[in-house]
Amino acid sequence: MVIVSDNKYKIMINEIYVNGELVLCEHPKKQFKNGYKIRCVICENFIERKWYNKKILETPYECKTCVVKYKNPMYRTEVKERHNRIVASDQYRNKMSELTSGERNGFYGKTHTKEIINKIRDTNKKYWKNIDEKTREVRSKQASMREKKLMEDDPVGYRRQKSKAARSSHRTQFMNMGMNKIETTVYNYLNSLGVIFDYSAILASYQYDFIIRGKRILIEVDGDYWHGNPDMYNLDGLNGKKKLNKIQLNKKERDKEKEDWAISRGFKIIRIWEKEIHNGTFKNKLKEL
């Protein structure tokens, strides 16, 4: 839109509506106090705006959507692919690690106060508590799609990232969790043998109760009920044994997965049951140590 007239008017290149009326000359700021509509010169859609700026009257208006779509270089496929290759390269990762390590990190030596941590936690709880079911479902689907895309783009890197996160999570949990009675018994006995070991070993995304250093031996200390001791439980509940419930079946499936993973990587698993600790026979399983 171009209007040329006498000195009272000015050349205007944008189509602007104030209170439903087309603006034909330069208006003072107060004329725009209730907002206005302006047509984008690219997509030709009307955009509602609240803030006045003199450039609105002088510069062709392009809405944010069009700027991102047509002027942001990251919107172009070839630029985005090149950027992703650079970011995924070891050279870039090493460089960023050097730039943000130690004292170069802006958060070096700092920690959030308890007040800030509680505030963040309360805000998150409040958000998820008040969110409606439809929005919750949309958020869940969006998160799922992001995870799937990450896995498709870089399967190896995705698994490595997930394993690292799982190790960190397990480590945090078990740092704040003390040993139970049967684990304490095994712990004290290993100490009496003079064995060098660690409690709560995190390997990949799995947690094992004890690991013997230098011998690739893992020790699992399992409660009879929670892990379904085969001397006391079975699938059908026959032969004088109790029937496994859903919790026990899930635990046994997880234990089998952990055991298979460890054995496939050259580890030996020694499984000690609560019953064996009470009658003292667990020591026979640890003779080789």
Helices and strands as residue ranges (DSSP letters): E 16-18, E 21-22, G 29-32, E 36-39, E 46-49, G 54-57, H 64-66, I 67-71, G 73-75, H 77-88, H 90-100, G 102-104, H 114-130, H 133-153, H 155-175, H 181-193, E 197-203, E 206-212, E 217-222, E 233-234, E 242-243, H 246-264, E 268-273, H 274-279, H 282-285
